[in-house]
């Protein structure tokens, strides 16, 4: 197990479709140097058959960074993992938790909880193909499965295939009857089950995901014996609350980050990306929550939301928005 990535996995930001793109990750990295960042899910067919290698692009400062793959074919996933390793990712993760219809129709994501032998074959093929660590993100079960039976069997099989690190979303996924959005909220959380899995598999690095909304809650899970915590929506919508103090609180290193400094540090990145063709709003949409819950947050969001999509605007708009926040924080 890579000790560098294992340490970073004490706190990670979840892979979230349409959210955790490289612009988002760059901003998150400026808030926390230590936290492990994940890509959005990238399908193995898109890389291997579609040649969509642009989906693997990231900036060097984003390390430590993990690539999440979607797929269910061992040969194709091994080939995709090779592409990810060659691109420089620190970890390759397999999605066994996403409940969307598109994912189900492709026979990957949460539906793979019903096929642990397939997952084991996929992980063994990926582990053989690359030197970087291969990991799994899963649910506690799907539909009418009994998590008490299904989850330990699943973990046993992926461990035998060489997986030493797993992130468990502590909810079932209902493939029939609930939308992907409802699947993030409605199935009840079962944190106790995840803790029991850590006790049953002490040699595995077990991270918990689902419903964790504050840094204090994340620390409590670690203090209770888990190896890592993955935070999703809270890290996106209130990134400063989760990430600014993560380095000293979770990792015992560095100081609390000032979100004003992080925003200023984004300005050269924004300028550089815009010279390559990026639009300002493609970057700033991930920064709207930077001052959530703080004086001036509404002015910050409004100035960026209304101004960034306009033609001809650049980093100066971000500086204007920052000045609005500073005026109200004074």
Helices and strands as residue ranges (DSSP letters): H 3-8, E 11-13, H 22-31, E 36-43, H 44-48, G 53-56, G 60-62, E 65-70, H 74-87, E 91-96, H 101-105, G 109-114, H 116-129, E 133-139, H 147-160, E 165-169, H 180-183, H 191-200, E 205-209, H 215-223, E 228-231, H 233-237, H 239-243, H 246-251, H 259-275, H 280-284, H 297-307, H 315-329
